[in-house]
Amino acid sequence: MLTRTDRAEPYSLFAPVYNYHMRYVNYVYWSRYLLKLMQKNGIEKGNLLEIAAGTGTLASYLKPHFKSYMISDISKDMLKQSKSGLQKICFDMRKFPLKTRFDIVLSAFDSINYILSPGEIKKVFDNVSAVLPGGGKFLFDTSLERNSHVYSTIFKKPIRIKDFVVKQESRYDSEEKIHTNTFTFEFESGKIIREIHRQRIYTVAEIEEILTASGFTEIKKFDSFSFREGNEESFRIQFIAGK
């Protein structure tokens, strides 16, 4: 029985309201950007694995452009919200169960930032490298410190869904480099449950160093949603790492 101040696993209670929370995200624009980025960099649209894909909304726009498209996420609750017709598998990206090779591995919307130590990120990058053949590409983005400084001060209105209200509090610890989002679910019964989402903010140099250690020899970085080279002053970086 949940208590009044219980705590839930990230993306358990939040999963059913995630798509509503993200309703302002322009997935059409985002998918077109990624497709154009691949085109400009000569990336063939073969077999793709999207890790930390959440509810698969981005995948639903990208899937028609690829030979095959598989989504994965650590949260079964998030995958349950995805549309039918998507091939999906639940796993932790630090522990790949797959032996299948993919031409492209994709991760989007700061998912890599949820990995809280360089050693754990190395495990993710090693796993990605293992399922990519020579010439395979890894596309992912990371949120940088500038983004955290700006968005930790923005207040979001509470969301009312059925019999509960969701409130979000965002804060950034610049010493620990940890960005914390706390989602508080207040039920009409008086019960309060919190989900705490923590992200580590890495520098571009740290990410490049770990990619190199995982066997990626070609690394490109773009200011997110553009084709300009990104740097430490960017809000978010879009990486393309090749073997």
Stockholm file with secondary structure:
# STOCKHOLM 1.0

chainA/1-243         MLTRTDRAEPYSLFAPVYNYHMRYVNYVYWSRYLLKLMQKNGIEKGNLLEIAAGTGTLASYLKPHFKSYMISDISKDMLKQSKSGLQKICFDMRKFPLKTRFDIVLSAFDSINYILSPGEIKKVFDNVSAVLPGGGKFLFDTSLERNSHVYSTIFKKPIRIKDFVVKQESRYDSEEKIHTNTFTFEFESGKIIREIHRQRIYTVAEIEEILTASGFTEIKKFDSFSFREGNEESFRIQFIAGK
#=GR chainA/1-243 SS CCCTEEEECTTTSSHHHHHHHTTTSCHHHHHHHHHHHHHHTTCCCCEEEESSCTTCHHHHHHGGGSSEEEEEESCHHHHHTSCTTCEEEECCTTSCCCCCCCSEEEECTTGGGGSCSHHHHHHHHHHHHHHCCTTCEEEEEEECHHHHHHHTTCCCCCEEETTEEEEEEEEEETTTTEEEEEEEEEETTSCEEEEEEEEECCCHHHHHHHHHHTTCCEEEEEETTSSSBCCTTSSEEEEEEEC
#=GC SS_cons         CCCTEEEECTTTSSHHHHHHHTTTSCHHHHHHHHHHHHHHTTCCCCEEEESSCTTCHHHHHHGGGSSEEEEEESCHHHHHTSCTTCEEEECCTTSCCCCCCCSEEEECTTGGGGSCSHHHHHHHHHHHHHHCCTTCEEEEEEECHHHHHHHTTCCCCCEEETTEEEEEEEEEETTTTEEEEEEEEEETTSCEEEEEEEEECCCHHHHHHHHHHTTCCEEEEEETTSSSBCCTTSSEEEEEEEC
//
